[in-house]
Amino acid sequence: MILLEKTECSTVTQRDPGHFSNSTMFDGDYDYLIKFLALGDSGVGKTSFLYQYTDGKFNSKFITTVGIDFREKRVVYRSNGPDGTAGRGQRVHLQLWDTAGQERFRSLTTAFFRDAMGFLLLFDLTNEQSFLNVRNWISQLQIHAYCENPDIVLCGNKSDLEDQRVVKEEEAKEFAEKYGIAYFETSAVDGTNVNKAVDTLLDLIMKRMERNLGQNKYQHNFIRAGAKR
């Protein structure tokens, strides 16, 4: 189990990925910089999902993402020890990349796969094709991500539109179990399970890093405060 404490933070929308290096408005004030990528077909709600997570509200005026954007948030991660007591808090600076879902941007999107540590894979519960395409997104991750079994959290988004649902919860859960990934039904409108999905992905990443401590496996995927790249 983990305890995630949200901290007051600023959010950024940034179209130039080269603008962000080691330095941010929070430079030196975190233990880890971790990059997540939000993936899925166009229109599944990736931008609204990330906005709900970073700002705690829904913005219905978003237009289709062109290329790559990102948002940022600071959290404090605490893992529980064997005796159930909380460990020392780790200050984590999350960089959440928002990718375009259209096919014409696919080459640009996949170029960012290898540098991300975890993936939020979204589909639209009211759009069956977006669910059917999840398999293709996973195949792309297996080819382009940092390893063949990257940490993924699957999100069936737009759960607030229950009367328009076409993808059954049981069907999505069965699919997720087949691939061994966590599944949540989320809503960027009312915030249902948005924080829980991101927190679960962060927990997977931190535990993977703990397992590989000392093996230098993630040097290109996360930055400790003060590190030089």
Buried (B, 14 or more C-beta within 10 A) or exposed (E): EBEBEEBEBEBBEBEEBEEBEEEBEBEEEBBBBBBBBBBBBBEBBBBBBBBBBBEEEBEEEBEEBEEBBBBBBBBBBBBEEEEEEEEEBBBBBBBBBBBBBBEEBEEBBBEBBEBBBBBBBBBBBBBEEBBEBBEEBBEBBEEBBBEEEBBBBBBBBBBBEEEEBEBEEEEBBEBBEEBEBBBBBBBBBEBBBBBBBBBBBBBBBBEBBEEEEEEEBBEEBBBEBEEEE
